[in-house]
Amino acid sequence: MTDADTVSVPFRGGSEGYASFRIPALVRTAGGTLLAFCEGRVGSSADSGHIDIVVKRSTDGGRSWGPLQVAASNGTDLAGNPAPVVLDTGRVLLVQVRAAAGATEAAILRGQVSEADGRRVWVQYSDDDGGTWSEAKEITAQVKRAGWRWYATTPGHALQLSTGRVLVPANHTVPPTGGDTGAEAKYNSGHCLFSDDRGESWSLGYVDENPDGYVNVNETTGAELPDGRLYFNTRNDSPSPGNRADAYSVDGGVTLVKPFRPQAGLAAPVCQAAVLQLRDPDLLLYSGPADPAARALMTLRASADGGTTWRPVFTVDGLPAAYSDLVRADPDTVGLLYETGDFGAYETITYRGVPVARLGCAGAGAGTDVESAP
């Protein structure tokens, strides 16, 4: 069990051989271990360069963390965007993106990076609660269409659905038309990838490309609702109502019921966010900064109607804050892993255990979230 309001700092920038830590992801293993993943950025806080996927393990509910381990390395190039998921077998899958160190986002968007050096998709696994990791296997040809430029998984945890399907929300950009460079927000697009054999082979699911519309999908997170529908929530960078949009799927992510539409009930800056479906109580949670003008004010919001409407249920503090992830840490606690700091949002990656009873629920239950349950 975790303690109420447990607070710890597994990653602090400028330590353990890394200039910066960014892009958190969090899961609970079949053995009850919390695994906190992020990008360890060696030379700077930039999104390109020498980047490893690092992980720390907690066996006491997030009160303390073991030594830093490198889960995925691409030599002195980039391995990032960790998308972990705990399977019903107990295996921890880690889907990720790799690229050449010099492949900046700006150059990729403008088509100035070769396919070999650009964003490619890989997967590996651990069968010992994150203690050791397999060699990585590339799956790019199965999940990235020719012509796509930028590519990113989630960020945050991936899902295993009640059907057994493994699903990873993702985003990409499409080539520009006319005199555009490809860096314009309207080319941001979304998709998901899925596996029906626990990560052995992969397929593309829905693809949402809308260069003529006003919602352009970016970093996306997802959850399986109690009725079996999938709920997707995304960062929207285009000038439409608000900075969040959402969509649903009734066929396990193969298609969307409707394209992503603005979600005005979530005031937020342009930033990644996370969602998590609790089963007991039945509550869909969202974590993200709540100041619409700045990456600050990390807040949990909840929906009792599958994402149609939202209300704030827990505000961490008023400090700078950015990316985050959520897990059901134990029957009484939701774990929040998020970027924050006293004077900037990227000083630390901090863990906080939030009592379920403080989320406006009637009481804590004995269930766990589907995304992390064995």
Protein Blocks (a to p, Z undefined) as FASTA:
>chain_A
ZZehiacdfbaghiehiabdehiaddddfkopacddddddfklmcfbdjddddddddfeg
omaccddddfbdghjaccehiacdddfkopacdddddddfklcfklmmnopacfklmccd
dddddfegolaccddddfklmmpcghiacdcehiadddddfkopacdddddddddehjbn
hlamklgccdddddfegomaccdddddddfkbmbdcddddddddfkopacdddddfbdce
hjbdcdddfegomacfbacdddfklgcddddddddddfbdcdddddddfbfkbcehiacd
ddfegomaccdfbdfblcdcdddddddfbfkbccddddddfkbcklbccdddddfklnop
abdcfbdcfklpZZ
